[in-house]
């Protein structure tokens, strides 16, 4: 598995305390996650806010799941928000995709919040800081 940290406006996020979760909403193949980011764990932030509100939107979601942090295999976590670029999960889904819904735009994202891990297969995403 190849893992790549996803760069936000302020760089990559790394560490258990990097991302805090306030709410999750799923509707019509769109997943919206809101919370706060610990600015000390952003690789390129030089502002004065300790915690920055964020909204993360995933569109064209094919699959997703959530698991409590203590039950996740931590060997797959290098960043708090990352892409698994050679995803076995996507390969398995393509094998059973009888309607050709998965295409080259779909990516395997992993979001590690303080208490929860989310794995998401989605076609698009936006990460917005709400400053």
FIMAR-262151 format. One record per residue (C-alpha): residue in one letter; x, z, y; residue number from 1. Coordinates in Angstrom, 1 decimal. Example, Ala and Ser with C-alpha at 12.3 -4.5 7.8 and 13.67 -1.06 7.14 Angstrom:
A|12.3|7.8|-4.5|1
S|13.7|7.1|-1.1|2
***
This chain:
X|0.0|0.0|0.0|1
X|1.3|-1.0|3.4|2
X|0.4|1.4|6.2|3
X|0.5|0.6|9.9|4
X|-0.2|3.0|12.8|5
X|-2.9|1.6|15.2|6
X|-1.8|1.5|18.8|7
X|-4.2|2.7|21.3|8
X|-4.0|2.4|25.1|9
X|-1.6|5.5|24.9|10
X|0.2|4.6|21.7|11
X|-0.2|5.9|18.2|12
X|-1.6|9.2|17.1|13
X|0.2|11.4|14.6|14
X|-0.5|14.9|13.3|15
X|-3.4|17.0|12.0|16
X|-4.3|18.3|15.4|17
X|-4.3|14.8|17.0|18
X|-8.0|13.8|16.6|19
X|-11.0|16.1|16.9|20
X|-14.5|15.1|15.8|21
X|-17.7|15.8|17.8|22
X|-20.2|13.3|16.3|23
X|-20.7|10.4|13.9|24
X|-23.5|7.9|13.9|25
X|-24.1|5.0|11.5|26
X|-26.7|2.3|12.1|27
X|-27.0|-1.4|11.3|28
X|-23.4|-1.8|10.0|29
X|-22.0|0.0|13.1|30
X|-20.1|3.3|12.9|31
X|-19.6|5.3|16.1|32
X|-17.3|8.3|16.1|33
X|-16.8|10.5|19.2|34
X|-14.6|13.4|19.9|35
X|-11.4|14.3|21.7|36
X|-7.7|13.4|21.3|37
X|-4.9|15.9|21.7|38
X|-2.8|14.2|24.3|39
X|0.4|15.9|23.2|40
X|0.2|13.9|19.9|41
X|-0.1|10.5|21.6|42
X|3.2|8.6|21.5|43
X|2.9|7.1|25.0|44
X|0.8|9.4|27.2|45
X|2.3|11.0|30.4|46
X|-0.9|12.1|32.0|47
X|-2.1|15.7|32.7|48
X|-5.2|16.0|30.5|49
X|-4.7|18.2|27.4|50
X|-7.6|16.6|25.5|51
X|-9.0|13.2|26.2|52
X|-12.6|12.2|25.1|53
X|-12.8|9.1|23.0|54
X|-15.3|6.8|21.4|55
X|-14.4|4.7|18.4|56
X|-16.7|1.9|17.3|57
X|-16.5|0.0|14.1|58
X|-18.6|-3.1|13.7|59
X|-19.5|-5.2|10.7|60
X|-18.9|-2.3|8.4|61
X|-19.0|-3.2|4.7|62
X|-18.0|0.2|3.3|63
X|-17.1|3.7|4.5|64
X|-16.7|7.2|3.2|65
X|-15.8|10.6|4.5|66
X|-14.0|13.4|2.6|67
X|-12.9|16.8|3.7|68
X|-9.1|16.9|4.5|69
X|-8.2|19.4|1.8|70
X|-9.5|16.9|-0.9|71
X|-7.6|13.8|0.3|72
X|-4.4|12.5|-1.1|73
X|-2.1|13.1|1.9|74
X|0.6|10.7|0.6|75
X|-1.5|7.9|2.1|76
X|-1.5|9.5|5.6|77
X|1.3|8.5|8.0|78
X|-0.7|8.4|11.2|79
X|-4.0|9.9|12.4|80
X|-5.4|6.4|12.9|81
X|-4.0|3.7|10.7|82
X|-4.7|0.5|8.9|83
X|-3.9|-0.1|5.2|84
X|-2.8|-3.7|5.4|85
X|-2.6|-4.4|1.7|86
X|-5.8|-2.6|0.7|87
X|-6.7|-2.2|-3.0|88
X|-10.2|-1.2|-1.8|89
X|-10.7|-4.6|-0.1|90
X|-9.3|-6.4|-3.1|91
X|-11.8|-4.6|-5.4|92
X|-14.7|-5.3|-3.0|93
X|-13.8|-9.0|-2.9|94
X|-14.0|-9.2|-6.7|95
X|-17.7|-8.1|-6.6|96
X|-18.7|-9.8|-3.3|97
X|-21.2|-12.3|-4.6|98
X|-22.4|-13.2|-1.1|99
X|-19.0|-13.7|0.6|100
X|-19.5|-11.0|3.2|101
X|-15.9|-9.9|3.3|102
X|-13.6|-12.2|5.2|103
X|-10.1|-12.2|6.7|104
X|-11.3|-10.2|9.7|105
X|-12.2|-7.2|7.6|106
X|-9.6|-4.4|7.6|107
X|-9.2|-1.0|5.9|108
X|-9.0|1.7|8.5|109
X|-8.2|5.4|7.9|110
X|-9.1|8.0|10.6|111
X|-7.8|11.5|10.0|112
X|-9.5|14.1|12.2|113
X|-8.8|17.8|12.1|114
X|-11.1|18.5|9.2|115
X|-12.2|15.1|7.8|116
X|-10.8|11.8|6.7|117
X|-12.8|8.6|7.1|118
X|-12.0|5.4|5.3|119
X|-13.7|2.3|6.7|120
X|-13.8|-1.4|5.9|121
X|-14.9|-3.1|9.1|122
X|-14.6|-6.5|10.8|123
X|-14.0|-5.2|14.3|124
X|-13.2|-2.0|16.1|125
X|-12.7|-0.6|19.6|126
X|-11.0|2.6|20.6|127
X|-12.0|3.7|24.1|128
X|-10.7|6.7|26.0|129
X|-13.5|8.2|28.1|130
X|-11.5|9.4|31.1|131
***
